[in-house]
Amino acid sequence: WDESRDDDKRTCERLLRNNMFEEVVDIASRMLVSNADAIAPLKCRGISHLHLGNIDEAASDISHALKLAPDNSSVQWAQEQLQLAQFALPNRKYFCIKGQLP
């Protein structure tokens, strides 16, 4: 995520807070075309995929972000949410992403 993309970053964060997950996926995907290793759009797109029920896509994005930034607390939080979803869905448990993005 470079400085020239600050408007996109703010837009993604605003859309994520407003539960506009499909829009976040679209914006983050466009951003990742120019930099496939950009942590913030990977994380945002992964969280949005979780909300949309796209667990495989979420796992791909969040795992990639975690490899790039293993000490990033918001990426760690996203990984925890992914693990909860991966446990809950096969066991038919109710799943809800907890809390706000750190």
N, C-alpha and C positions, 0 to 999 in steps of 0.2 A: 504494500500500500504506500504509494509515494505521495508527496505533498500535493502534487497536481490533482490527486484524486480525493482530496479532503471533502469536497462537496458530495461525491459518491459515497464516501464513508459515512458522512452525517446522514445522508439519505437512507443508506442501508440500516443504520442504527435506529433511525426514526421509524422506518417501515417495520423493522423487527419488533420494536416496542408496541407498535400498533397492530401486530398480528397479521401483517401483509406479507406472508411468507413467500408466495409465488413471485411477487415483485422483487423481494430480496434475492431469490434464486436467479432471476433474470439479470439484475444489476451485478451481483457478485460474479456470475458466469462471464459477463462481458469484461469485467475487470481482470479475471483470471486468464483471459486470452493473451493479454500482454505480459502477465507475470504469473505463471502457474504455481509459484511458490509463495505467493502473497498470503500471509497468515490470516489477516483480518477477514478478507473475503472468503477464504476457505472455512473459517470458523462460522461466519454468519450464514453462509450457504449451508453448511452442515447442520446448524441449529434449525434453520428453516426446513430443511429436508426432514429432520426429526419431527417437527410439528406437522408436516404434511404426511407423515407415515412412510416416507421413503428411507427406510432404515439402511439399505445397502449403500445408497448414495451418501447418506449422512456419515456412515462408517468410513467411506472412502475419504471424504473431505476432512473429517475430524482426525482420522488417523494420520493423514498427510500433514495436517497442521501440527499435530503432536510430535511427529518426527522432526519437524523444523524448529519447534519451540517447546521443548518438553517442560520448561520451567514457567511457561506463561499460565497464569492462574485462570484466565478465562478459557483457555484451550483445555486446561485440566478439568474445569467445570463442565465444559461441553462433552468431554470424554466420560465423565461420571454420568451425565444424562444419557449418553449413548448406551452405556453399560446397563443402566436401569431399563431402557427401552428394549434392549436385546434380551434381558431376562424376562421382562413383563410380557412381551408379545407371545413367545412360545408357550408360556405358562398361563396365558389368558388372564393375566392380571390387569387391573386398571393402571394405565400409565399416564402421568401428567408431568411435564417438565417443571421442576421445582425452582422457585426463586427467580430472580432476575439475573441477567448476564452480568458477571462481575466487571 
